[in-house]
């Protein structure tokens, strides 16, 4: 069982489930990828140290922060309304433009699992494909949708929570982020997950912290067997 720097036994090997302290060799180091340099300044939302585009604690986007609230303007004395000469014409009824609705469909993908097993790795032999993992659907909304494993000790509650059961052992707490685009579509960002994220059966993981535009039907592969398919309606 992992032991945190404060001396607590932890069920997870990235952050202590008792006190939340980061345990050595956590996300990023296991994959052979160098740790991101911690930039100056804490996260304005939760106070955690910055280590990339997205906060590892709450998912705050440092490169695209929400607009700051403006101070309310001093109300002005309203002017007396003008009396209309004639009654205004009835407005023409116009149907609103159709909004793009997107859904993320999560499945346990046996074909993807077979590729992970074929690629090998230190834990490949110990992993088994789940016997029962029902399909899950998540409606996409807002500016960002986080994908990962929730953690009560760290206060992480991703919009697409892959905690399980069954739990995919290769999924990080904050594994990937879907970022809304101005045209109504979505882009995929991997903020530095331990095992990486691939797209549409590609062999190479998507670049870290680089938005990758997505299309209807694109398949996002992460962890040992998880595939997330985006559908537009």
For each residue, the residues with C-beta under 8 A, 3 or more apart:
1: 9 10 11
2: 9 10 12 13 16 23
3: 7 8 9 10 23
4: 7 8 10 16 18 19 21 23
5: 21 23 24
6: 16 18 19 21
7: 3 4
8: 3 4 16 17 18 19 21
9: 1 2 3 18
10: 1 2 3 4 13 15 16 17 18 23
11: 1 17
12: 2 15 16 17 23 151
13: 2 10 23 25 26
14: 22 23 26 27 172 173
15: 10 12 20 21 22 23 26 151 153 154 173
16: 2 4 6 8 10 12 19 20 21 22 23 153
17: 8 10 11 12 151 153
18: 4 6 8 9 10 153
19: 4 6 8 16
20: 15 16 153 154
21: 4 5 6 8 15 16
22: 14 15 16 26
23: 2 3 4 5 10 12 13 14 15 16 26
24: 5 29
25: 13 29 30
26: 13 14 15 22 23 29 30
27: 14 30 56 172 173 192 193 194
28: 31 33 34 35 36 192 194
29: 24 25 26 33 35
30: 25 26 27 194
31: 28 194 195 196
32:
33: 28 29 192 208
34: 28
35: 28 29 51
36: 28 51 52 192
37: 51
38: 49 50 51
39: 50 51 62
40: 50
41: 50
42: 47 48 49 50
43: 46 47 48 49 50 55 57 58 60 62
44: 60 65
45: 55 58 60
46: 43 55 57 58 60 155
47: 42 43
48: 42 43 55 56 57 58
49: 38 42 43
50: 38 39 40 41 42 43 55 62
51: 35 36 37 38 39 56 192
52: 36 56 191 192 208 209
53: 61 62 63 189 191 209
54: 59 60 61 62 174 177 189 191 209
55: 43 45 46 48 50 58 59 60 62
56: 27 48 51 52 173 174 191
57: 43 46 48 154 155 156
58: 43 45 46 48 55 155 156
59: 54 55 144 146 156 158 174 177
60: 43 44 45 46 54 55 65
61: 53 54 64 65 143 144 177 179
62: 39 43 50 53 54 55 65
63: 53
64: 61 143 179
65: 44 60 61 62
66: 143
67:
68:
69:
70:
71:
72:
73:
74:
75:
76:
77:
78:
79:
80:
81:
82:
83:
84: 87 88
85:
86:
87: 84
88: 84
89:
90:
91:
92:
93:
94:
95:
96: 99
97:
98:
99: 96 184
100: 184 185 232
101: 139 232 233
102: 139 140 185 186 230 231 232 233
103: 137 138 139 140 230 231 233
104: 137 138 140 145 160 178 228 229 230 231
105: 135 136 137 228 229 230 231
106: 135 136 137 138 160 162 226 227 228
107: 133 135 136 226 227 229
108: 113 129 130 133 166 168 225 226 227
109: 112 113 221 225 226 227
110: 113 114 129 225
111: 114 115
112: 109 115 116 201 221 225 226 227
113: 108 109 110 116 117 127 129 224 225
114: 110 111 117 118
115: 111 112 118 119 201
116: 112 113 119 121 124 127 170 224 225
117: 113 114 120 124 127
118: 114 115
119: 115 116 124
120: 117 124
121: 116 124
122:
123: 126 127 169
124: 116 117 119 120 121 127
125:
126: 123
127: 113 116 117 123 124 169 170 224
128:
129: 108 110 113 225
130: 108 133 166 225
131:
132: 166
133: 107 108 130 166 225
134:
135: 105 106 107
136: 105 106 107
137: 103 104 105 106
138: 103 104 106 145 159 160
139: 101 102 103
140: 102 103 104 145 178 180 186 230
141: 145
142: 145 159 180
143: 61 64 66 179 180
144: 59 61 177 178 179 180
145: 104 138 140 141 142 159 160 177 178 186
146: 59 158 159 160 174 176 177 178
147: 158 159 160 162 175 176 177 178 220 222 228
148: 156 158 160 161 162 171 172 173 174 175 176
149: 156 158 161 162 163 167 168 171 172 173 175
150: 156 157 158 161 163 173
151: 12 15 17 154 155 156 173
152: 155
153: 15 16 17 18 20
154: 15 20 57 151 173
155: 46 57 58 151 152
156: 57 58 59 148 149 150 151 173 174
157: 150 161
158: 59 146 147 148 149 150 161 162 173 174
159: 138 142 145 146 147
160: 104 106 138 145 146 147 148 228
161: 148 149 150 157 158
162: 106 147 148 149 158 167 168 171 175 223 226
163: 149 150 167
164: 167 168
165:
166: 108 130 132 133
167: 149 162 163 164 171
168: 108 149 162 164 171 222 223 224 225 226
169: 123 127 223 224
170: 116 127 194 195 222 223 224 226
171: 148 149 162 167 168 175 193 195 222 223 226
172: 14 27 148 149 175 193 194 195
173: 14 15 27 56 148 149 150 151 154 156 158
174: 54 56 59 146 148 156 158 177 191 193
175: 147 148 149 162 171 172 190 193 197 222 223
176: 146 147 148 188 189 190 191 193 197 220 222
177: 54 59 61 144 145 146 147 174 188 189 191
178: 104 140 144 145 146 147 186 187 188 189 214
179: 61 64 143 144 186 187 188 189 211
180: 140 142 143 144 185 186
181: 184 185 186 187 213
182:
183:
184: 99 100 181
185: 100 102 180 181 213 214 215 232
186: 102 140 145 178 179 180 181 213 214 230
187: 178 179 181 211 212 213 214
188: 176 177 178 179 197 199 206 211 212 214 220
189: 53 54 176 177 178 179 209 210 211 212
190: 175 176 193 196 197 205 206 207 208 209
191: 52 53 54 56 174 176 177 208 209
192: 27 28 33 36 51 52 208 209
193: 27 171 172 174 175 176 190 196 197 222
194: 27 28 30 31 170 172
195: 31 170 171 172 222 223
196: 31 190 193 205 206 222
197: 175 176 188 190 193 205 206 220 221 222
198: 201 202 203 204 205 206 220 221 222
199: 188 202 206 212 214 218 219 220 221
200: 218 219
201: 112 115 198 219 221
202: 198 199 206
203: 198
204: 198
205: 190 196 197 198
206: 188 190 196 197 198 199 202 210 212
207: 190 210 212
208: 33 52 190 191 192
209: 52 53 54 189 190 191 192
210: 189 206 207
211: 179 187 188 189
212: 187 188 189 199 206 207
213: 181 185 186 187
214: 178 185 186 187 188 199 218 220 230
215: 185 218 230
216: 230 231 232
217: 229 230 231
218: 199 200 214 215 229 230
219: 199 200 201 227 228 229
220: 147 176 188 197 198 199 214 227 228 229 230
221: 109 112 197 198 199 201 226 227
222: 147 168 170 171 175 176 193 195 196 197 198 226 228
223: 162 168 169 170 171 175 195 226
224: 113 116 127 168 169 170
225: 108 109 110 112 113 116 129 130 133 168
226: 106 107 108 109 112 162 168 170 171 221 222 223
227: 106 107 108 109 112 219 220 221
228: 104 105 106 147 160 219 220 222
229: 104 105 107 217 218 219 220
230: 102 103 104 105 140 186 214 215 216 217 218 220
231: 102 103 104 105 216 217
232: 100 101 102 185 216
233: 101 102 103
